[in-house]
Amino acid sequence: MRPHVTHPALRVPFRCGVKRLFLVGILLTQAACSSTTFFYNRLDTIINWYVDDYVTLTKDQRADFDRRLATLLDWHRREELPRYTALLTQFEMGLDPTLEATTVEYLFTELSNAADRLEVRTLDLMIEFGETLSPEQRLEFMAELQREQEEQRETLLERTDAEYQDDARERLSDNLARFMGRLSADQKTGIEEHVQAYRRFDGPWLDDRARWIAQLDAILTQGDPDWPVQVRAVLAGRESARSADYIRVYENNSRVSRAVFRDVINLRSAKQDQRLRRKINDYRDDFVVLTAQADKRSVKQ
């Protein structure tokens, strides 16, 4: 049985709805494995598991997809990971004497920009590869996407408001503790206070997702020869088509996320500071190694 790759919206309930594909969540938030390089070097396999959940590919299609994915990951290693390395250095320099709001804003903005760049590349890959699929396979993909939508609607909306806040509190605490170690009582209190300011985002996110899934389904069902152009137009217009409620809640929750991130880090002990810097250095070292691996492959080619 292959492992299930959970969608970022389920893993980070207070942040769901950010225009991110699963690949973005994997690359930017993964921290559970003992080695970033170990995980990163197996991304192709993990992504293939994910794709298998949506469409059945032939042997030749699988090989074609693997080649396209290898090109995307090579670009990410060579061009994006050096940006991550520099960003981590800037972040570490901004820790002293205290982490300022401007530093956090810059960090979050740069991560969002990185995710945007990756999303563009990933969407290009998926649409171009989609042109090689049969009409039946494209409809299979849409059917699975709609099934997943209903599954997420049931899973997310069945939570009470209290459960929603509990999920947000748990994810915040777990993510921060992963980098800083056991949180203090003051840090936990700070998280608790900030969580109260989160507004439920699962409803607006699901409604927004349902809208563009319906648009994609109509395009692929109709089967016009220029369907890739129509799909690109739908995806390019997602932000401008979002509801006022979606935007308000997203902006509110983003402000809260930045605030709790800054406040908890500024309450760090000397031991937590050492752990945080060690984690930063570990990631930075891993990114340097991964970039060098891409450079070596480029020389061989």
N, C-alpha and C positions, 0 to 999 in steps of 0.2 A: 504494500500500500504506500503510495507516495505521500509525502507530507503536504499539508494544506498551507498555502501562503495567504495569510490573513490580509485583507485589504486595510490600508492605513486608516480608513474611516472607522473601522472597528477597533483598531488598536489605540487610536487617539481620538476619543469621542468629542472632546471639546474643540478639536481642530479640524474635524471632518468638514469636507466641502471645499477645502483649498484645491485649486485646479491641479491636481497631481495624479499621475498614473502610479500603479503599483511600483514601478521601477524607481521612481523618485523616493518613495518611502523606504524602499530597501536600501538605496545608496546613501541617503542622508540621515536615517535614524537607526540603522541597524547597529546594535552594540552587544548583542547577546552572546556571540561567538567569542572564543578565546583569542582569536586572531582576525583582524580585519582582512589581512591578505588571504587567509584561508577561506574566509567567506567570499570575498570579492572574486577570487579565482574560480569560484563555483557558481557565480551568478548566472552563467549561461544555462546550467542545469536547472537551477531554481526557476528561472524565467520560463524555461521549456515546460516545467511542471505546471506553471500557471497557465500558459497558452493551451496546454492539453485539456484544461478544464473548460475551455471555450469552443474548441474546434478540433475535429479529427483530421490529421494531416497524413498525407502519403509519405513514403520514404524520401522521395525526391523533394517534396515540399519541405520536409523537415530539414534536409541538407541545405536547401535554399535559405530557409529561415535562419539556420545556424550561421551561415556566411554573413547574412545581413546583420545579425546580432553581434557577431564578432567585430564587424566594422564599427558599429555604434560603441561598443565597449572599449575598443582601441582608441576611438576619439575621446571618450570620457577619461581614459587614463592619461593620455598625452596632453589634453587641453584643460580639462576640468580639475583633475586632482591637484595640479600645481596651484590652482586658485584656492582650493581648500587648504592647502598647506600654508599659503600666505595668510589666509583668513584666520586660521588657528593662531598663527604668530601674533597677528594684530589683536586678537581676542585676549591672548595671554598677557600682552603688554598693557591692555586696558583694565586688567584686574586690580592694579595698584594705583592709588591707595584704596579706591573703591570703584566698583563697576558703575559707570555713569549711564544714564538713560540713552545718551547719544551713541554710546558704544554698543549697547544692546540693539538699538534701532538699526545701526549699520550692520550688525551681525545678521539680524533677521531679514533685512532687505537683501543682503548679498546671498543668503541661503535661498530666498525666494527667487532671485534672479537666476541662480544656478539651477533651480528646479524648473524655471521657465525654459531655459536653454535645453535642458535634458528632455523636457516634455515635447518641445518642437521636434527634436531629433527622433524621439520615440514615435510620435504621431506620424512623421514622415515614413518611418520604417513600417508601421502597421498598415498605413494606407497603401503604400507601394506593394507590400507583400499581399495585401488584400486583393490587389488586382490579379494576382496569380491564382486565387482561389476560384472554385466553381461557384455558380449562383447558390447551389445547395449548401455549400460550406459557409457562405456568407450568411445565409438564413439560419444555419445551425448556430453560428456565432451570436446572432441577434437573439435567438431563442434562449440561449444560455445567459446572455446579458440581462434579459428581462426576468428570467428565473432568479438570478442573483439579486436583482432589484427588489423583487417581492420578498426574498429571504431576508435581505437587509432591512426592509421596511418593518417586517414582523419582529426582527431581533431588536432593532433600535427603538421603535416606538412603543414597544411593550413595557419599557422601563418607566417607572415613576420619576417625577422630578428629583426626588431624594436619591433614587438609584443612579440617575444621570450625574448628579453631583458626586456621589460616591465613586463612580467610574472615573470622573475627571480628577478627583482628589488622589485616587490610587495611582493613576497614570503619571500625574505630576510628581508624586512622591517617589515612585519607582524610578522614573527617568532621572530625577535629580540625584537620588541616592546612588544610582549606578555610577555616577561620576564623582560623587563627593563622599560616599559612605553613609553611615547611619546619620539620619537627620536629628537635629536637636529639637527640644520642645518648642523653642521660639520659632524655628523654621517650620515645624509642623503647624503651629498656630498661624503663621503667615500664610501658608498654603490654604488653610481652612478659611481664613478671612477672604482671600482672593477668590476662592471657588464660589463663594456666595454671589459674586458679581458675574459669573458666567451665565449666559442665556442659552437656552436649548437651541442647538443648531441642526439636530438630526432631521427635523421636519423640513425646514427650508432646503437643506442639502438634498434630501430625497426628492422633493418636488422639482428642484432644478435638474437633478439627474434624470428623473422620469420624463421631463420635457425634451431633453436632447436625445434620450434613447428613442422616444417616439418619433422624433424627426429622422434619426438614422434608420429606424425600421421602415418608415415610409419610403425613404430613398432606395434602400436595398431591395425592398419588396417590389418596387416599380421596375427596378433593373435597367434604368437608362444607361447607355454607354458612358455617359459623362458622370456617373455616380461618384467617382473619386473627387471631382471638382465640387460637387454638391456637399459631400461629406466634409471636405476641408472648410467650406463656407459655414457649415453648421458649427464645427468645432472652433473656428476663428471668432464666431459671434457669441460664444457662450457667455463671456463676461458682460457684454453690453446688454444681453437679454435677461440677466439675473434680476430678480425682484428687489424692491426697495427693502423688504424685510430681510432677505438674504444678506444684502450688503450691510445693513445696520448691525445685525447679529454678528456677522463675520468680523467687522471692524471692532466691535465691542470686545469680542473674545480674543482678538489679536492683541488689543491693548492690555487686557488682563494677563495674557500669557507672557508678554514682555515684562510686565510689572512683577509678577511672581518669580520669574527667572532671575531678574536683577536683585530683588529683595532677599531671596533665599541664598544666593551666592554671596551677597554682602554680609550675611550673618554667619559665614563659614568660620570654622575654627582653624587653628594652625594645621591640625591633622587633616582636615578636609581640604585645606588649601594645597597641601602637598599631594594629596590624592588627585585633586582636580588637575593640577599641573602635570602630574605623571600621566594621566589619561590623555591630556592634550598632546604631550610629547609622543605617547605611544601611537596615537592616530597620525600625527604628523610624520613620524618615522615610517609607518605603514604606507602612507600616501607617497612618500618619496620612493620607497621600494617598488610600489606598483607602477609609478611613472617610469622608473628605470626599466622595468620589464617591458613596457610598451616600446620604449626607445630601442631596446635590444632587438625586438622583433622587427622594427622598422629598418634597422641596419641590415638584418639578415635578408629582408625582402629586396 
